[in-house]
Structures are given as structure tokens and as C-alpha cells.
Amino acid sequence: MCSQAVSLVAAELERGGIATVSIQLLRFVAERVRPPRGLTVPFRHGYPLDAPDQPRRQHAVLDAMLEVLDLSGPPPVLREFSP
Amino acid sequence: MGSLDEFSLGVQLFLRAYPWRRIEPVPWAARRKPLAQCRLGLVSSAGFALPSQAPFGRSILGGDVSFRLVPGDVDSKTLVNHHRSDSFDHSGMLRDVNVAFPIDRAREMVQSGRIGSVANHHVSFMGSITATGRLIKRSAPEVAEHFKRDQVDIALLVPV
């Protein structure tokens, strides 16, 4: 449910001219909802940025999200994060 | 990757049968500035709020589509969690908000020069929204307006 909610918000932000990337926790949900830019992560629900108190690992996810911003369309663009 | 196997059988069946809202057509906005000049807004669905803000509604049919504005310079340790779902482990994000709402990490990206600045206010939702009509018609446009007023260039969105 959370992935759908943020994807729908992302779509509205993109319509307003703001480039977005959303984390996706379930590939089948991402493929059905189709956020403009998504990054699938290999983490369980509740841990979208990997582990608590691990800034380097959290930054690795954020860096990957920023890299997705540079990918060209056509949308939707869905990439996989590999730690 | 998250897996349906994490959930109870009842939740798995619900998720398989749920009529997911398909985005059609898929909009696309190009980044217009170098990252080092971009202003970043965060959107999290982890259900965090300031202690002074009203908690998210746990009993609203179809889910609470309201959102809370969280200052970009907030002390992340002061945030309170209201997420109503018991379908996932909350302990990680309760120990470190950044697991689901990377407020401190965003500020560190500014300090390192990776991005230009963070929004005056980030956006916090509580997921578990099954009735998406009000989210699409009301809340999402409000978030877009808020970010535009805040001159946000890019947004990173984090579900739990």
C-alpha cells in the first residue's frame, strides 16, 4: 500500500515539473502502478533504506536514487538497487 | 527485494487481489539543474510526525490521506511514529528514523555538496491507504503545490 501511495504522489509531483524517484519494495506492485522513476531495493518492508544506524548504507541507497534521476525515459523507468 | 512472503496469508491474498491504481499516462519531468544546485524534498509514508502535530488516524476507512509537514532542520530523534500497520517490523525505523525518512542523510548530502539544499519542509504520510481517490484528488496536488512554493527541484519518495 505504501509503495502505491508514494507512487501516486510522485506522479503528481512530476506533473508539476518536479523530478522524482521512489523506492519500490515489491516489483509486481511497481509494475502494476508504474511510478515515473522507481528503484527496487532488496530489503524487507519497514527497512527501505537498509539498516538503522548505518549512514553509509543508507547513503548508498540515496545515491542510487539520485542516479536514477539521470536516466532517460520513456517512463516508467524501474531500476534495481544492488548493495 | 521485499517479498509477499513477509506477510500473513490473509495479507498476501489481499495484496494479490487488490485493484492497484495504474498511473496512465506516466508523467515525466526532467531534472533542470545540476544536482549540486537542486533543492530536495522528501516524501515518506512511514507515519512520522512532530510531537505537536495531530497523530495520523488509525481508524479511517480506506486510510488517512492527510500529511504532515516536517521541517527540514528537525531533530529527527524528536519525531513520533503513528503508522497503524502491524504487517511489518517497525523496530528499525523507531531506532533510526532515517531508515524510512532520511532527514539526516539529506542534510549530509547538502554538507557534502551532492545536492544544493533541502526543502524547508518535507512531507510525511502514513501508508496503508487503500482508497486512493482522495489521495489523488486532494493530498497529492497539495503536496505538489507545497513543494513548488518551496522551490523544490527533485523529490525522493520512501515507502515502508
Interface residues (C-beta under 8 A of the other chain):
Chain A: M1 C2 S3 Q4 A5 V6 S7 L8 V9 A10 A11 E12 L13 E14 R15 G16 G17 I18 A19 T20 V21 S22 I23 Q24 L25 L26 R27 V29 R32 V33 R34 P35 P36 T40 V41 P42 F43 R44 H45 G46 Y47 P48 L49 D50 A51 P52 D53 P55 Q58 H59 L62 D63 M65 L66 L69 D70 G73 P74 P75 P76
Chain B: M1 G2 S3 L4 E6 F7 L15 W20 R21 R22 I23 E24 V26 P27 W28 A29 A30 R31 R32 L35 G41 V43 S45 A46 G63 S85 S87 F88 D89 H90 S91 G92 M93 R95 D96 N98 V99 A100 P102 D104 R105 A106 E108 M109 R114 I115 V123 F125 G127 S128 I129 T130 T132 L135 I136 S139 A140 P141 V143 A144 E145 F147 K148 V152 D153 I154 A155 L156 L157 V158 P159 V160
